[in-house]
Amino acid sequence: MFDLPAFVAYCACWFKWIVAWCIRHVLEMLFFLPVQKNRILFSAYHGLEYCCNPRYISEYLVGHWGSNLDIIWGFVHPENYKEIPGIKAIKINSPVWLYYAATSSVIITNFSWSLIQPKRKGQLLINTWHGGGAYKRVGGGALYSQSKLEYRERRDNIRKTDLFLSSSRAFTEFAIRQDYCYSGEVLPCGMPRNDLLFDWKKRELIAKRVKASLGITGHITIYAPTFRGKEWKGYRVAPTFPYQVVLHALQTRFGRTAVILTRAHPGGEMTISAVKDVKDVTAYPDMQELLCVADMLITDYSSCMWDFALLGRPCLLYVPDLEEYSLTRGVCTAPEEWPGIICRNVGEMLSAISTLDEEACAEKAAQHLRMLGSYETGNATEQVCARIMKFVV
């Protein structure tokens, strides 16, 4: 039987590819412009935020070589980032952005590079990615339905990358080599955003500042689920979270006031009930700073569990849709080996909280890092920036 929706989707995919191909070749006309050796172009989550690995690389470069570098950031709303010292904020995908994309010596992103944007010889494109460990499948490895054209788009787009950062041996194997079919150079350095998690003095200062900024005290838990579905923009939200009963369980277990900081995936939204001691921190600019203040993390399939494992603090995995997710998205490693306690329903989550063994949680996190072959040592930013400066000098 003729499947009209599938045929329409197939035609739309081909139309998108043809248009992108045409635009790429038109933009190659800008290649007559000379590449500026000291110019570095950044973006994070396609311009949605000033955050993640690109932010930490950018700030290190500004702090050490800022006067000698022309550092450009692309944003969807550049007007919100005009006051950041040492950088020039521009509108992503604007004519000005296209000019800087064609003339920058180094391009740094935490996502795949623009489908329509060509990359010229003499440029270094660094993909920092935006998650560590090896949990959900990504790119061509995801199990949801993908056409051959979609798969080729993902593969060809990632091949623009010259250097891919890796957090672990497992991430290199599953995400970089298998899911994205990337055969280029990998820098096994860890993620720059996680360097601060190795500096306890810096963590304490950040935690104090965050608590004062948010006006919170007591036991602090972060609830940070990832997206569901095929696309991360407009994703399906996680199952309804029982804030009230979890708060009560936390207060009973730890004997003090409890606060839940809830954070949606970049580009998405979550409906949060008006519950006392629950704060929406989706707009907070830095997830790593929130991790510094958290006593516990509750997530599902998000790679923030990898970051939090570096702190050795308790993590719960609230995954009532584990079977469905495993079949429709796919996982790289067994969830039982992840650095958290699996909770398939509310009852199991409440039980995990009431019987929480913090030492056992720390040991499981350390074992997980060893099993995945962690490259995190606390000096990723320094390694990446040394590589950048060697290229631009």
N, C-alpha and C positions, 0 to 999 in steps of 0.2 A: 504494500500500500504506500502511496506517495505521501511523504511526510513534509507538508508545506512549511511548518515552523522551522524544521531542521534545514530545509532548502534556503529559506530566507536568511537564517543565521549564517549559513555557509556563504551566501552571496555577499552579505554585509561584511563578513570577515575578509573576503577577497577585495571588496571595494576599499576597506580600510587599509589593507596592505598596499594596494595600488596607489592610493592617495599618499600614503606615507613615503613610498618609494619615489614618487614624483617630487614631493617636497624636499626630501633629502638631496636629490640631485640639483634642485634649484638652489638650495642653501650652499651647495659646494661652490657656487659662484663667489662666496665670501672668502674662499681660500686664497684669493690674491692678497688679502690683508696679512701682514706679517704677524707671526706669533710673538707675543711679548714674553720673554723668558721668565720674568719675575711675577707674572700674573697667574693667580690661582682662583678657580671658580668652584664654589660650593653650592650644594643643595641637600636638603634632608626631607624625606617623604614627599618628593616632588614639590617642594617649596612650601609645605604646610607649616613647618616649624623651624626654629633655630635650636637644634638639639642633637642628641645621639652622638655617634662617633665623629661625624664631621665637625660638630661644635667644639669638641675637645681638641681635635687637631688644629682647627682654626685658632682657638685661643692660645694654644702653645706657640704657634707660628707668630701670632701677633705679639706675644710676650717676649719672644726671643729674637725675631727678625722683622718685626712689624714695619720698621722704617724703610726696609729694603724690598718689601713685597707689596704687590697690588692685590688685595684680597677682596673678592667679589662674592656676594651671596645672592641667590635667587629666591624670592618669596612670592607667594600668591598675594600677600598683603605687605609689601615692603615698607609701607608707612608705619607699621608697628615695630620696626626694627632699626629705625634711623639713628637711635642713640647708642647702639652697640659700638664700643670703641674699636678702632682699627679695621673696620670693614666698610664696604660700600654695599648697601642694600638696593637691589633692583627688582623689577617685576619679571618673574619667571615667564619664559616663552614670549616675551615682548621683543620688538626689534633691537632694543638695547641688549637684552639677554643673548640674542642670536649673534650680535657683534662680539660679545665677550666669550661666548662659547666657541667662536671661530678663532679667537686670538689669544686664549689662555694657554699657557704652557702645561698646566696641571688642572685636571678636573676631578673633583671628589664628590661622591654621592653615596648615600646609604641604601640606594635602590637601584634598579636597572636604569641605564641611561635612556634619555628620550628616544622614542621610536623614530621620530622624524629628524632628529639632530644627527648629522654626520660627524664623524671624528676623523681628523686629519692626521697625517704622518707628522711626527714631531711633538705630538701631545701625549701626555701620560694620564690615563684614566684609571683612577683608583676606586674600587668598589669596597667600601668598609662593611657593607651589609648592616642589618639592624637587629640582629639577634645571635645568640651563641648556642652552643649545645647542638643536639640533634633530636628533635621532637616531631613536629608535623612536617610532612613532605611539602616541598615548594617547587615552583616552576613546573617543568615537564614531569616531575615525579609525583605530583598531586594526582589523586585517583579520580577527581571529578572529570566529567566529560570535556575533552579538549579535541578540537579538530587538528589535523596535521598541520594546517596553516598556522594555527595558534601556537602549536609546539615549535614550529620553525621560527616564528616571530620571537618567542622567548629565547630560543637558542642563539639566533643570529644577533639579537640585541645584546645579550650578555657577552658575546664574543668581542664587543668593542672594548671590553675591560682589558687593561694591561697588567693590573695587579689586584688580586683579591685578598682581603684580610681574612684570616681564619682564627677562630677561638679555640678550636680543638681538632684533634685527628679525625674524630667522627664527623664534625662539620665539613671538613675537607672532603671526606669520602662520600657522604650522603648528599649534602646540599650543593657543593661546588662541582665535584666530579660527576656524580650520577644525575642529580635533578636538573642541573643547568648545563651539563655536558661541557664544562669549561676545562680546557686543557692548558691554559696559560699559567703564568707564575702566581704562586700563592705565598703570602708572607705569614708564617705561623707565629704571630705575635700576641694574640689575644685581642680584645676590643678596647680601644682607647677610652671609651666611656667608663670602663670598669677599673681603670688605674686608681681612682680615688678610693675604691673599696679596700685597697691594700694599705691605705694610710690611716691608721686609727685616729691620729690627732686631727687630721682633716675631717674625718667622719664625725668626730665629736663636735667640732665647730659647726659643721653643716647641720647636724641634728639639732643643735641648740637654736640655730637661726631658723630652721624650718618650723620647729615647735612654736617659736615666738611669732613667726609670720602667720601660721594657721591658727594660733590660739588653742593648742591642744596639749593635754597632759595625760598621764596614765599609760596603760597598755595600748600600743598602736598596731593595728593590723591594716594591711593594704589588700584590697580586693581588686585584681586587675586581670579580667578575662581577655582572651584574644577574640578575633572575629570568626564568624561562621560563614560558610558559603564560599563561592568562587572568587568574588571580588572583595577587596578589603575596604573599598569605599561603599558606603551604604550597606554594610554587612548586617547579617542577622545577629541580633543580640544574644548574649548568653542566657541560659535559663534563669528565671526569676530567683533572685538571691534573698534568703530569709534573714534580713539584717537584724530584726528585733531579737529573734531567738539566739542568733550567733553572738550578739552583744551580751546577752544575759549569760551565755555559756562562758564567754571570755572573762566577764566580771567574776563569775563564780570560781573559775579555775585559777585566776591570778590574784584575786582578792583586792582588786582596785578598779578604778574607773577605766572603761574601755572605749576606744574610738576606732571606727572603721573609715579609712580613706579609700574611696572607690574611684577607679580610673578607667576610662574607656580607651580602646585602641585608637591610635592616631587616625583622624579622619572619620571617626564614628561617634555614636552617641549611645547612652544608656539611660533608661528611665529609672530614676532613683526615688524611692518613696521618701516622704518627709518624715524621717526618723531622727530623733535626737541622737547626737553623737555619731552621725554619719555625715561625712563631708565629701563632696564631689571635687576631686583634685585633677580632673581631666585637663584643665587649663594650666596646671602648674607646669612651668617650662622644662623641668628636668626630672625624669623618672629616677635617675641614680641618686639624686638628693633625697627623694622620698624613701628609697630603699635604706638609706643611712638612718632614717628615723624609725623605721618599722621594726617591731619586735617579731612580727609574723607576717607571712605572705599567703594569701589564698588566690590561686589562679586556676587555670585548666590546662591549656595546651600552649600557653605563651612562653616564649623563651626568657621572660623575666625570671623564671625559676632558675635559669643558669646563672644569671647575675647574682641572685639572692643566695645561691648555693656557696658562692665565694665568701659570704659572711657566716655560713654555718648555722643560720637561724632557722626555726621551724617553718615548714611550708606545707600547706594542704592543697590537694588537687581536687577541686569540686567538679566532677565529671559525670553527671547523670546521663549524658549522651555519649559516653565513651565508645560503645559499640557502633553507633551510627557514624560518629566522627571518624573512627578508624576505617570504616568501610567506604566513606564518601571522600575523605581527605587523604587518609593514610598516615602512618607514623613510621619514623625511622628506627626507633629503638623501643623495646618493651616498656610500656608505662610503669610497670612494677619496678623498673630500674631507675625511674626518674627521681630527682631529689625532693620528693614530697610524699605525703601520705594520701593514697587514693581514697576518695570519698564519693561513692556512687549515688548517694542520696543524702538528704538532710540529717537523717538519723546517724549515719556513719560519720558525718562531719562533726556533729555534736559529741559523739563518742570519742572521736579523735582529739577534740579539744579537751575534754574532761580527763583523758588519760595521757595527755601529751608528755613525752619524755624528751626534753630538750637535748640531752646528751646523745640520745639515739638519733635524733634528727641531724645533729651536727656530724655524726659518724656516717650516716647515710649520704649526706651531701658531699663529704670528702671522698667517700667511695665512688660516688657518681662521677666526680671530677676526674678521678684516676681512671675509671673505666672508659670514659670518653676521650681520654688523652688530652687534658687541658693544656693550652698554651699560655694561659693567663699567669703573668708574673708581676704585673703592676707597672711595666715600662713600655706598653704598646705604643703610646703616643710618641714617646721619644724615638722608638724604632721607625715608626712611619715618617715622622718629621725629618729624621736623618736621611731617609731615602728620598724624600721630596727635595730637600736642600741640595743633595748630591745631584739631582736632576736639573734643578733650576740654576745652579751656579755655573 
